[in-house]
């Protein structure tokens, strides 16, 4: 690619996180106390309240924060907060819509400066912002489902408009792509930068930034498969009937996936499984027990798939590819894993959450070991960052409506993940 073409990529990406990127608790250089200046009224109280709320949502989860918590952290009363926001969902919407406005504004600025800004510098700015601040990406990724329907529609409409603009910009750089393929690459690159919100691994900032830039470039330059896959095998119907426990797990998985944990009752789960609500408690003590069982079952299946990939591979590189294939299959073939990944920390006991986190870490460790075997020049932390970026591409795109119905999505995701992982 020519140097003249490069600015477009950076302009597409920089505006995503230039104002709204994220950091984890371990490297905060500020706190709720420094966000609220005593004895002095901030120029924009709504923004100050929204900033405090965003930090609380990130730290405790949306369900674990109440209006009074936000008010107390901001040093105001509950009634004073209601003068600015109708309810907690309105606070969340304000945070996310403000970020979207920054993104829209940055996109227009990018269109006006296509040939003026060096590509590498723009990618570096984006990566630097992503490394420094991770809280808002986590908020969008995990709490956006709590928006009121009209806010959700508004964000979807406006973000789609922005993404359409990015896609047109990318097509000026890679005219051989179709518009849908360019859109796919834009989404995948967003996932690379958004992946910093799903782990706590850090390296020296300069190296972290350089690594993210390299991963983004790999995605943007990736070649997508062009051959159509054969028809998927017909699922086995099996014999006999499933146990009541399995019926409940299946019903709960579908309901949690479609409506979210908080919106589903035990009665609804029982009805979907063909039994009364009280009868559900004979098998599971609570919704939390159900969602924990779903998460454990999804983790167990990933472990079995990983073992199969290792047994049937000639070397580590082939094992990584087979792992990618099995992971994409798990994400696209069932909603169990998606439900397990979206479990809200406020909904399950600490011990169960710790067990699920341990299972996830053990699974990621297998990827990291294989990656290091094929890329001995990398260190463990860089390998973890790379693996999480690859996994996040599959996590995000299988759940993105505009992408999920692509006929070649599974092999395309494997190709994108492999672009990050191969030597």
Secondary structure as UniProt FT lines:
FT   HELIX           3..17
FT   HELIX           25..27
FT   HELIX           32..35
FT   TURN            38..39
FT   HELIX           45..60
FT   HELIX           62..64
FT   HELIX           67..74
FT   HELIX           78..82
FT   TURN            83..84
FT   HELIX           88..111
FT   TURN            112..116
FT   HELIX           119..132
FT   HELIX           135..143
FT   HELIX           144..146
FT   HELIX           149..173
FT   TURN            175..176
FT   HELIX           179..194
FT   HELIX           195..197
FT   HELIX           205..220
FT   HELIX           244..259
FT   TURN            262..263
FT   HELIX           266..273
FT   HELIX           277..280
FT   TURN            281..283
FT   HELIX           287..311
FT   HELIX           316..333
FT   HELIX           336..341
FT   HELIX           345..347
FT   HELIX           350..374
FT   TURN            376..377
FT   HELIX           380..397
FT   TURN            398..399
FT   HELIX           401..404
FT   TURN            407..408
FT   HELIX           409..421
//
